[in-house]
Amino acid sequence: MHLGEDLLVLGILFVIAYILGRLGKLIGLPAIPIYMLVGLIASPHSHFFPLNFESADVELVAVFGLILLLFSLGLEFDQDEFYGNAGKLLVSGGTRIVINIGVGFALGMWIGWGTREALIIAGMTAASSSAIITKLLIELRRLANRETPTILGIMVLEDVFIAFYLAIVGVVIGGQTDLWAIVLQLAISFTFLILMFALARWGGRIASRLMATKDDELFTILFFGLAVGFGGIGELLGVSDAIGAFLIGLVLGSTRFRGRIEQFALPLRDVFGAFFFLNFGLALDVSTFGEVVVPVGVAVVLTLVINTLGGQLIAWQNGLTRAEGLNASAMLQNRGEFALILATLATAAGLDPRLTPFAGLYVLSMAIVGPILAFNSEKIGRVIFRTRQVVAPRPERDRMRAEEIALVEAAMAGVEPVEQPEPDVVVEQYPLEQAPVETTADPVAEQAAEQSDAEYERRRDPEY
């Protein structure tokens, strides 16, 4: 077996992905569309690049990528946020999901590829990309904004929606025609989901005992094996390997080893996830884009309109300003990994092959338009709603300045300094005529805070 040529091609593809990724970051693009684009130009269906690399050559590694993507999603699932604000989330997030599902299903029926295909399209247009949103919140430094908790809460609810939707889709597209067989399969799927959610909620101590090892190598082998193994269990139960991996990630995320698992899982997810998106790009054929360009165009316009209006509804439900509602809607516009997962499942089930180019072109479009809108949403809000954003000094800055003042005063008085409490962060948006005067920060404290932010971003850079 000679693998030299395949290894060389893979290395070239990843170097190209790195170069395009660096260029993409200059205009605020996330990595997902970049990896898909690299797969597209290397696809045997394309003639943009002198490579002939088959999708099947990286298929198993791409499956690992899919499993680790959903495993990480389950691992980072915020159970306290979900159970503590379930009622509020069900109102704002649930309304958003129902509207998007309804519009997406109507779009799928209008396209006319079939009822099961319409169900897939509805899922593609319903759920946002938590990966891209998390990345944008960090890069645009909006974690302290008033609308951010609402965005994060809706993302948590969408994670639950994805789990149940994948279970339903797995049964519906499985080709089963007998009604009682379908009911039995759905019962098995939902029982599996409920048991795993219950274990994640109340079985953290049991799972912690399983993960109790100080050896990093064995620890990594264990959680990777659990992720792959439960992916297989999910596939055997008819739920899908993706949801099996999500559920075991949910369980392990409830243990005291969650932070340690994330430390080792995130690099694995980044590498294998890149294979998944690259593999999807390899399956795309540019020549098939022509027959889906109109449906994709309609889907993009509907997504932008519905989610922009939905942002104002979210603002009204959560007591936010209209400008903050626009910020939330711009963030939630982004679509990504879930649409590609649904397209992969549909292809494996033998559904209409046009779903693959539809998903590819839709995700490429939204993964470009979404970040651009998010980047400019505050400027657009100031123009439309005549508001000015006033950001209070960061807690780190205030703490450092308070400590410096206390030290100077203590040195002059000859007493021990008293530690100052950290002030709350308040980010408000006011009408122009009511906006208070912005305060200036100390240059030294500003530089220290920026360095602290840079260190945080290097340490944790969630891309998916």
PABA-234584 format. One record per residue (C-alpha): residue number from 1; residue in one letter; x, y, z. Coordinates in Angstrom, 1 decimal. Layout:
// residues N
GUPA  pos  code      c1      c2      c3
GUPA  NUM     A       X       Y       Z
...
This chain:
// residues 464
GUPA  pos  code      c1      c2      c3
GUPA    1     M     0.0     0.0     0.0
GUPA    2     H     1.5     3.3    -1.2
GUPA    3     L     0.1     6.3     0.7
GUPA    4     G     2.7     8.9    -0.2
GUPA    5     E     0.7    10.5    -3.0
GUPA    6     D    -2.5    10.7    -0.8
GUPA    7     L    -0.6    12.1     2.1
GUPA    8     L     1.0    14.7    -0.1
GUPA    9     V    -2.4    15.8    -1.5
GUPA   10     L    -3.9    16.0     2.0
GUPA   11     G    -1.0    18.1     3.2
GUPA   12     I    -1.4    20.4     0.2
GUPA   13     L    -5.1    20.8     0.9
GUPA   14     F    -4.6    21.7     4.5
GUPA   15     V    -1.9    24.2     3.6
GUPA   16     I    -4.3    25.8     1.1
GUPA   17     A    -7.0    25.8     3.9
GUPA   18     Y    -4.5    27.6     6.2
GUPA   19     I    -3.7    30.3     3.6
GUPA   20     L    -7.3    30.9     2.7
GUPA   21     G    -8.3    30.9     6.3
GUPA   22     R    -5.8    33.6     7.1
GUPA   23     L    -7.2    35.7     4.2
GUPA   24     G   -10.7    35.0     5.3
GUPA   25     K   -10.1    36.3     8.8
GUPA   26     L    -9.1    39.6     7.3
GUPA   27     I   -12.7    40.1     6.2
GUPA   28     G   -14.3    38.3     9.2
GUPA   29     L   -15.1    34.9     7.6
GUPA   30     P   -15.2    31.8     9.8
GUPA   31     A   -13.4    28.7     8.8
GUPA   32     I   -16.4    26.5     7.9
GUPA   33     P   -17.0    28.0     4.4
GUPA   34     I   -13.2    28.1     3.8
GUPA   35     Y   -12.8    24.4     4.4
GUPA   36     M   -15.8    23.7     2.1
GUPA   37     L   -14.3    25.9    -0.6
GUPA   38     V   -11.0    24.0    -0.4
GUPA   39     G   -12.9    20.7    -0.8
GUPA   40     L   -14.8    22.2    -3.7
GUPA   41     I   -11.7    23.3    -5.7
GUPA   42     A   -10.1    19.9    -5.1
GUPA   43     S   -13.3    18.0    -6.0
GUPA   44     P   -13.0    15.5    -8.9
GUPA   45     H   -16.2    17.3   -10.3
GUPA   46     S   -14.3    20.6   -10.5
GUPA   47     H   -11.5    21.7   -12.7
GUPA   48     F   -10.2    24.7   -10.7
GUPA   49     F    -7.2    22.8    -9.2
GUPA   50     P    -5.0    20.0   -10.6
GUPA   51     L    -6.0    17.5    -8.0
GUPA   52     N    -8.2    14.4    -8.3
GUPA   53     F    -9.0    13.5    -4.7
GUPA   54     E   -12.0    11.3    -4.0
GUPA   55     S   -14.4    11.9    -1.1
GUPA   56     A   -14.3     8.2    -0.2
GUPA   57     D   -10.6     8.6     0.6
GUPA   58     V   -11.3    10.6     3.7
GUPA   59     E   -14.8     9.4     4.5
GUPA   60     L   -14.1     7.5     7.7
GUPA   61     V   -12.0    10.5     9.1
GUPA   62     A   -14.9    12.8     8.1
GUPA   63     V   -17.3    10.6    10.2
GUPA   64     F   -14.9    11.1    13.1
GUPA   65     G   -15.2    14.8    12.5
GUPA   66     L   -19.0    14.7    12.5
GUPA   67     I   -19.0    12.7    15.8
GUPA   68     L   -16.5    15.0    17.5
GUPA   69     L   -18.5    18.1    16.3
GUPA   70     L   -21.7    16.8    18.0
GUPA   71     F   -19.7    15.5    21.0
GUPA   72     S   -18.3    18.9    21.6
GUPA   73     L   -21.7    20.5    21.2
GUPA   74     G   -23.1    18.2    23.9
GUPA   75     L   -20.0    18.7    26.1
GUPA   76     E   -20.5    22.5    26.0
GUPA   77     F   -24.3    22.3    26.6
GUPA   78     D   -25.2    24.6    29.5
GUPA   79     Q   -27.7    22.5    31.5
GUPA   80     D   -28.0    25.2    34.2
GUPA   81     E   -28.9    27.8    31.6
GUPA   82     F   -31.5    25.5    30.0
GUPA   83     Y   -33.2    24.1    33.2
GUPA   84     G   -33.0    27.4    35.0
GUPA   85     N   -34.6    29.5    32.3
GUPA   86     A   -36.6    26.8    30.5
GUPA   87     G   -39.9    28.7    30.5
GUPA   88     K   -38.4    31.9    29.1
GUPA   89     L   -36.3    30.0    26.6
GUPA   90     L   -39.3    28.0    25.4
GUPA   91     V   -41.2    31.2    24.7
GUPA   92     S   -38.6    33.2    22.8
GUPA   93     G   -36.5    30.3    21.3
GUPA   94     G   -39.4    28.0    20.8
GUPA   95     T   -41.4    30.7    18.9
GUPA   96     R   -38.3    31.3    16.7
GUPA   97     I   -37.8    27.6    15.9
GUPA   98     V   -41.5    27.0    15.1
GUPA   99     I   -41.6    30.0    12.7
GUPA  100     N   -38.4    28.9    11.0
GUPA  101     I   -39.5    25.3    10.7
GUPA  102     G   -42.9    26.3     9.3
GUPA  103     V   -41.4    28.7     6.7
GUPA  104     G   -38.7    26.2     5.8
GUPA  105     F   -41.1    23.3     5.3
GUPA  106     A   -43.4    25.5     3.2
GUPA  107     L   -40.3    26.4     1.1
GUPA  108     G   -39.4    22.7     0.7
GUPA  109     M   -42.9    21.9    -0.5
GUPA  110     W   -42.8    24.8    -2.9
GUPA  111     I   -39.5    23.6    -4.3
GUPA  112     G   -41.3    20.3    -5.0
GUPA  113     W   -38.6    17.6    -4.3
GUPA  114     G   -40.7    15.6    -2.0
GUPA  115     T   -42.1    15.6     1.6
GUPA  116     R   -39.1    14.0     3.2
GUPA  117     E   -36.8    16.5     1.3
GUPA  118     A   -39.0    19.3     2.6
GUPA  119     L   -38.4    18.1     6.1
GUPA  120     I   -34.7    18.2     5.5
GUPA  121     I   -34.8    21.7     4.1
GUPA  122     A   -36.9    22.9     7.1
GUPA  123     G   -34.2    21.7     9.4
GUPA  124     M   -31.5    23.4     7.4
GUPA  125     T   -33.2    26.7     7.6
GUPA  126     A   -34.4    26.4    11.2
GUPA  127     A   -31.2    26.0    13.3
GUPA  128     S   -28.4    28.5    13.6
GUPA  129     S   -24.7    27.6    13.7
GUPA  130     S   -23.7    27.7    17.4
GUPA  131     A   -20.1    27.4    16.2
GUPA  132     I   -20.0    30.5    14.1
GUPA  133     I   -22.1    32.5    16.6
GUPA  134     T   -19.8    31.6    19.5
GUPA  135     K   -16.8    32.6    17.4
GUPA  136     L   -18.4    35.9    16.4
GUPA  137     L   -19.4    36.8    19.9
GUPA  138     I   -15.8    36.4    21.0
GUPA  139     E   -14.1    38.1    18.1
GUPA  140     L   -16.5    41.1    18.1
GUPA  141     R   -16.2    41.3    21.9
GUPA  142     R   -20.0    41.3    22.5
GUPA  143     L   -20.0    38.8    25.4
GUPA  144     A   -21.0    41.6    27.8
GUPA  145     N   -23.8    43.0    25.6
GUPA  146     R   -27.3    42.9    27.0
GUPA  147     E   -28.6    40.7    24.1
GUPA  148     T   -25.9    38.1    24.5
GUPA  149     P   -27.5    36.0    27.3
GUPA  150     T   -30.6    35.8    25.1
GUPA  151     I   -28.6    34.7    22.1
GUPA  152     L   -26.8    32.0    24.2
GUPA  153     G   -30.1    30.8    25.7
GUPA  154     I   -31.6    30.4    22.2
GUPA  155     M   -28.5    28.5    21.1
GUPA  156     V   -29.0    26.1    24.1
GUPA  157     L   -32.6    25.5    23.2
GUPA  158     E   -31.6    24.9    19.5
GUPA  159     D   -29.1    22.2    20.7
GUPA  160     V   -32.1    20.4    22.3
GUPA  161     F   -34.1    20.9    19.2
GUPA  162     I   -31.3    19.4    17.1
GUPA  163     A   -31.2    16.3    19.2
GUPA  164     F   -34.9    15.6    18.9
GUPA  165     Y   -35.1    16.7    15.2
GUPA  166     L   -32.2    14.3    14.2
GUPA  167     A   -34.1    11.5    16.0
GUPA  168     I   -37.2    12.2    14.0
GUPA  169     V   -35.4    12.7    10.7
GUPA  170     G   -33.5     9.5    11.2
GUPA  171     V   -36.7     7.6    11.4
GUPA  172     V   -38.6     9.4     8.7
GUPA  173     I   -35.9     9.2     6.0
GUPA  174     G   -35.1     5.6     6.9
GUPA  175     G   -37.5     4.3     4.3
GUPA  176     Q   -39.8     2.5     6.8
GUPA  177     T   -43.4     2.4     5.5
GUPA  178     D   -45.2     0.4     8.2
GUPA  179     L   -46.9     2.8    10.7
GUPA  180     W   -46.3     0.6    13.8
GUPA  181     A   -42.7     0.1    12.9
GUPA  182     I   -42.3     3.8    12.7
GUPA  183     V   -44.0     4.3    16.0
GUPA  184     L   -41.7     1.7    17.6
GUPA  185     Q   -38.6     3.3    16.1
GUPA  186     L   -39.6     6.7    17.4
GUPA  187     A   -40.4     5.3    20.8
GUPA  188     I   -36.9     3.7    20.9
GUPA  189     S   -35.3     6.9    19.8
GUPA  190     F   -37.1     9.1    22.3
GUPA  191     T   -36.5     6.7    25.1
GUPA  192     F   -32.8     6.8    24.4
GUPA  193     L   -32.8    10.6    24.3
GUPA  194     I   -34.7    10.9    27.6
GUPA  195     L   -32.5     8.3    29.4
GUPA  196     M   -29.3    10.1    28.3
GUPA  197     F   -30.7    13.5    29.3
GUPA  198     A   -31.7    12.1    32.7
GUPA  199     L   -28.2    10.6    33.1
GUPA  200     A   -26.6    13.9    32.2
GUPA  201     R   -28.8    15.7    34.7
GUPA  202     W   -28.5    13.3    37.7
GUPA  203     G   -25.7    10.9    36.9
GUPA  204     G   -22.7    13.2    36.9
GUPA  205     R   -21.1    11.4    39.9
GUPA  206     I   -21.4     8.0    38.2
GUPA  207     A   -19.8     9.2    35.0
GUPA  208     S   -17.1    11.0    37.0
GUPA  209     R   -16.0     7.7    38.5
GUPA  210     L   -15.6     6.3    35.0
GUPA  211     M   -13.4     9.2    33.9
GUPA  212     A   -11.2     9.2    37.0
GUPA  213     T    -7.6     8.6    35.6
GUPA  214     K    -4.6    10.9    35.9
GUPA  215     D    -3.0     9.5    32.7
GUPA  216     D    -3.7    12.0    29.9
GUPA  217     E    -3.2     9.5    27.1
GUPA  218     L    -5.6     7.0    28.7
GUPA  219     F    -8.0     9.8    29.5
GUPA  220     T    -8.1    10.9    25.8
GUPA  221     I    -8.5     7.3    24.5
GUPA  222     L   -11.4     6.8    26.9
GUPA  223     F   -13.5     9.9    25.9
GUPA  224     F   -12.7     9.4    22.2
GUPA  225     G   -13.8     5.8    22.5
GUPA  226     L   -17.0     6.7    24.3
GUPA  227     A   -17.8     9.3    21.6
GUPA  228     V   -17.2     6.9    18.7
GUPA  229     G   -18.9     4.0    20.6
GUPA  230     F   -22.1     5.9    21.4
GUPA  231     G   -22.1     7.2    17.8
GUPA  232     G   -22.3     3.5    16.8
GUPA  233     I   -25.1     2.9    19.4
GUPA  234     G   -27.0     5.8    18.0
GUPA  235     E   -26.7     4.5    14.5
GUPA  236     L   -27.8     1.0    15.6
GUPA  237     L   -30.8     2.4    17.4
GUPA  238     G   -31.8     4.4    14.3
GUPA  239     V   -31.1     7.8    16.0
GUPA  240     S   -27.9     8.5    13.9
GUPA  241     D   -24.3     8.4    15.0
GUPA  242     A   -24.3    12.2    15.4
GUPA  243     I   -27.0    12.3    18.1
GUPA  244     G   -25.4     9.4    19.9
GUPA  245     A   -22.2    11.4    20.1
GUPA  246     F   -24.1    14.5    21.2
GUPA  247     L   -25.7    12.6    24.1
GUPA  248     I   -22.6    11.1    25.5
GUPA  249     G   -21.0    14.5    25.3
GUPA  250     L   -24.0    15.8    27.3
GUPA  251     V   -23.3    13.2    29.9
GUPA  252     L   -19.6    13.8    30.2
GUPA  253     G   -20.2    17.5    30.3
GUPA  254     S   -22.0    17.0    33.6
GUPA  255     T   -18.9    15.5    35.2
GUPA  256     R   -16.2    17.3    37.2
GUPA  257     F   -13.8    16.5    34.3
GUPA  258     R   -15.6    18.7    31.7
GUPA  259     G   -12.9    21.3    31.5
GUPA  260     R   -10.2    18.6    31.2
GUPA  261     I   -12.1    16.8    28.4
GUPA  262     E   -12.6    20.1    26.5
GUPA  263     Q    -8.8    20.8    26.8
GUPA  264     F    -8.1    17.6    24.9
GUPA  265     A   -11.2    17.3    22.7
GUPA  266     L   -11.1    20.8    21.1
GUPA  267     P    -7.9    20.2    19.1
GUPA  268     L    -9.2    16.8    18.0
GUPA  269     R   -12.5    18.4    17.0
GUPA  270     D   -10.8    21.2    15.0
GUPA  271     V    -8.7    18.7    12.9
GUPA  272     F   -11.4    16.1    12.4
GUPA  273     G   -14.0    18.7    11.9
GUPA  274     A   -11.9    20.3     9.1
GUPA  275     F   -12.0    16.8     7.4
GUPA  276     F   -15.8    16.8     7.7
GUPA  277     F   -16.2    20.1     6.0
GUPA  278     L   -13.5    19.4     3.5
GUPA  279     N   -15.1    16.1     2.7
GUPA  280     F   -18.5    17.8     2.1
GUPA  281     G   -16.9    20.2    -0.3
GUPA  282     L   -15.3    17.3    -2.2
GUPA  283     A   -18.8    15.9    -2.8
GUPA  284     L   -20.0    19.2    -4.3
GUPA  285     D   -20.3    19.6    -8.1
GUPA  286     V   -20.3    23.2    -9.3
GUPA  287     S   -22.2    22.2   -12.4
GUPA  288     T   -25.2    21.2   -10.2
GUPA  289     F   -25.4    24.7    -8.6
GUPA  290     G   -27.3    26.0   -11.6
GUPA  291     E   -30.4    23.9   -10.8
GUPA  292     V   -30.5    24.9    -7.2
GUPA  293     V   -29.5    28.6    -7.4
GUPA  294     V   -33.1    29.8    -7.4
GUPA  295     P   -34.3    27.7    -4.5
GUPA  296     V   -31.1    28.7    -2.6
GUPA  297     G   -31.6    32.4    -3.4
GUPA  298     V   -35.2    32.2    -2.1
GUPA  299     A   -34.0    30.3     1.0
GUPA  300     V   -31.4    33.0     1.8
GUPA  301     V   -33.9    35.9     1.3
GUPA  302     L   -36.5    34.2     3.5
GUPA  303     T   -33.9    33.4     6.2
GUPA  304     L   -32.7    37.0     6.3
GUPA  305     V   -36.2    38.5     6.4
GUPA  306     I   -37.7    36.0     8.9
GUPA  307     N   -34.8    36.2    11.3
GUPA  308     T   -34.6    40.0    11.1
GUPA  309     L   -38.2    40.3    12.0
GUPA  310     G   -37.8    37.6    14.6
GUPA  311     G   -35.0    39.6    16.2
GUPA  312     Q   -37.6    42.3    16.9
GUPA  313     L   -39.9    39.7    18.4
GUPA  314     I   -37.1    38.4    20.6
GUPA  315     A   -36.4    42.0    21.7
GUPA  316     W   -40.0    42.5    22.7
GUPA  317     Q   -40.2    39.2    24.6
GUPA  318     N   -37.0    39.8    26.5
GUPA  319     G   -37.2    43.6    27.2
GUPA  320     L   -34.4    44.5    24.8
GUPA  321     T   -34.2    47.6    22.6
GUPA  322     R   -34.9    47.4    18.9
GUPA  323     A   -31.1    47.9    18.2
GUPA  324     E   -30.3    45.0    20.5
GUPA  325     G   -32.9    42.9    18.8
GUPA  326     L   -31.2    43.7    15.5
GUPA  327     N   -27.8    42.6    16.9
GUPA  328     A   -29.4    39.3    18.1
GUPA  329     S   -31.0    38.6    14.7
GUPA  330     A   -27.7    39.3    12.9
GUPA  331     M   -25.9    36.8    15.1
GUPA  332     L   -28.7    34.2    14.7
GUPA  333     Q   -28.7    34.5    10.9
GUPA  334     N   -25.6    32.2    10.6
GUPA  335     R   -26.2    28.7     9.3
GUPA  336     G   -23.5    26.0     9.2
GUPA  337     E   -22.7    22.5    10.5
GUPA  338     F   -26.3    21.3    11.2
GUPA  339     A   -27.4    21.9     7.5
GUPA  340     L   -24.4    19.9     6.3
GUPA  341     I   -25.1    17.1     8.8
GUPA  342     L   -28.7    16.9     7.5
GUPA  343     A   -27.5    16.9     3.9
GUPA  344     T   -25.1    14.1     4.7
GUPA  345     L   -27.9    12.0     6.3
GUPA  346     A   -30.2    12.7     3.4
GUPA  347     T   -27.6    11.5     0.9
GUPA  348     A   -26.9     8.3     2.8
GUPA  349     A   -30.7     7.7     2.9
GUPA  350     G   -30.9     8.0    -0.9
GUPA  351     L   -33.0    11.2    -0.9
GUPA  352     D   -33.0    13.7    -3.8
GUPA  353     P   -29.3    14.3    -4.7
GUPA  354     R   -30.0    18.0    -5.2
GUPA  355     L   -30.1    18.4    -1.4
GUPA  356     T   -26.3    18.2    -1.4
GUPA  357     P   -25.6    21.2    -3.7
GUPA  358     F   -28.6    23.0    -2.0
GUPA  359     A   -27.0    22.6     1.4
GUPA  360     G   -23.5    23.5     0.2
GUPA  361     L   -24.6    26.7    -1.6
GUPA  362     Y   -26.9    27.7     1.2
GUPA  363     V   -24.3    27.3     3.9
GUPA  364     L   -21.6    29.0     1.8
GUPA  365     S   -24.0    32.0     1.2
GUPA  366     M   -25.2    32.3     4.8
GUPA  367     A   -21.7    31.7     6.3
GUPA  368     I   -20.5    34.7     4.3
GUPA  369     V   -23.6    37.0     4.6
GUPA  370     G   -24.2    36.2     8.3
GUPA  371     P   -20.8    37.3     9.7
GUPA  372     I   -20.8    40.4     7.5
GUPA  373     L   -24.2    41.4     9.0
GUPA  374     A   -23.1    40.6    12.5
GUPA  375     F   -20.0    42.7    12.1
GUPA  376     N   -22.0    45.7    10.9
GUPA  377     S   -25.2    45.3    12.9
GUPA  378     E   -24.4    47.9    15.5
GUPA  379     K   -23.6    50.5    12.8
GUPA  380     I   -26.9    49.6    11.0
GUPA  381     G   -28.8    49.9    14.3
GUPA  382     R   -27.4    53.3    14.9
GUPA  383     V   -28.5    54.5    11.5
GUPA  384     I   -32.0    52.9    11.6
GUPA  385     F   -32.9    53.4    15.3
GUPA  386     R   -30.7    56.5    15.9
GUPA  387     T   -29.0    55.0    19.0
GUPA  388     R   -25.5    55.2    20.3
GUPA  389     Q   -23.8    52.3    22.1
GUPA  390     V   -22.2    53.2    25.4
GUPA  391     V   -20.0    50.5    26.9
GUPA  392     A   -19.0    50.8    30.5
GUPA  393     P   -15.4    50.2    31.4
GUPA  394     R   -14.4    46.6    31.7
GUPA  395     P   -14.4    45.0    35.1
GUPA  396     E   -10.7    44.1    34.7
GUPA  397     R    -9.9    47.7    33.9
GUPA  398     D   -11.8    49.1    36.8
GUPA  399     R   -10.3    46.5    39.2
GUPA  400     M    -6.7    47.3    38.0
GUPA  401     R    -7.2    51.1    38.4
GUPA  402     A    -8.9    50.7    41.8
GUPA  403     E    -6.0    48.5    43.0
GUPA  404     E    -3.4    51.1    41.7
GUPA  405     I    -5.2    53.9    43.5
GUPA  406     A    -5.5    51.8    46.7
GUPA  407     L    -1.8    50.9    46.7
GUPA  408     V    -0.8    54.5    46.3
GUPA  409     E    -3.1    55.7    49.1
GUPA  410     A    -2.0    52.8    51.3
GUPA  411     A     1.7    53.7    50.7
GUPA  412     M     1.1    57.3    51.6
GUPA  413     A    -1.0    56.5    54.7
GUPA  414     G     1.1    53.5    55.8
GUPA  415     V    -1.9    51.1    56.0
GUPA  416     E    -2.9    47.9    54.2
GUPA  417     P    -5.0    48.5    51.1
GUPA  418     V    -8.6    47.3    51.1
GUPA  419     E    -9.5    45.1    48.1
GUPA  420     Q   -12.1    46.9    46.0
GUPA  421     P   -15.2    44.9    44.8
GUPA  422     E   -15.5    44.3    41.1
GUPA  423     P   -18.2    46.5    39.5
GUPA  424     D   -20.9    45.0    37.3
GUPA  425     V   -20.7    45.3    33.6
GUPA  426     V   -23.5    47.4    32.0
GUPA  427     V   -23.8    47.6    28.3
GUPA  428     E   -26.8    49.8    27.3
GUPA  429     Q   -28.0    51.4    24.1
GUPA  430     Y   -29.6    54.8    24.5
GUPA  431     P   -31.3    57.2    22.1
GUPA  432     L   -28.9    59.8    20.9
GUPA  433     E   -30.5    62.6    22.9
GUPA  434     Q   -30.3    60.6    26.2
GUPA  435     A   -26.9    59.1    25.7
GUPA  436     P   -24.4    59.9    28.5
GUPA  437     V   -20.9    61.1    27.8
GUPA  438     E   -18.5    58.2    27.2
GUPA  439     T   -15.7    57.9    29.7
GUPA  440     T   -12.0    57.4    28.8
GUPA  441     A    -9.8    54.6    30.2
GUPA  442     D    -6.3    54.7    31.4
GUPA  443     P    -3.9    53.8    28.5
GUPA  444     V    -1.9    51.4    30.6
GUPA  445     A    -5.0    49.6    31.8
GUPA  446     E    -6.4    49.6    28.3
GUPA  447     Q    -3.2    47.9    27.0
GUPA  448     A    -3.3    45.3    29.8
GUPA  449     A    -7.0    44.5    29.1
GUPA  450     E    -6.4    44.0    25.4
GUPA  451     Q    -3.5    41.7    26.1
GUPA  452     S    -5.7    39.8    28.5
GUPA  453     D    -8.4    39.5    25.8
GUPA  454     A    -5.8    38.3    23.3
GUPA  455     E    -4.6    35.7    25.7
GUPA  456     Y    -8.1    34.4    26.3
GUPA  457     E    -8.8    34.2    22.5
GUPA  458     R    -5.6    32.2    22.0
GUPA  459     R    -6.4    29.8    24.8
GUPA  460     R   -10.0    29.1    23.7
GUPA  461     D   -10.9    29.7    20.0
GUPA  462     P   -14.2    27.8    19.4
GUPA  463     E   -14.6    27.5    15.6
GUPA  464     Y   -17.4    24.9    15.3
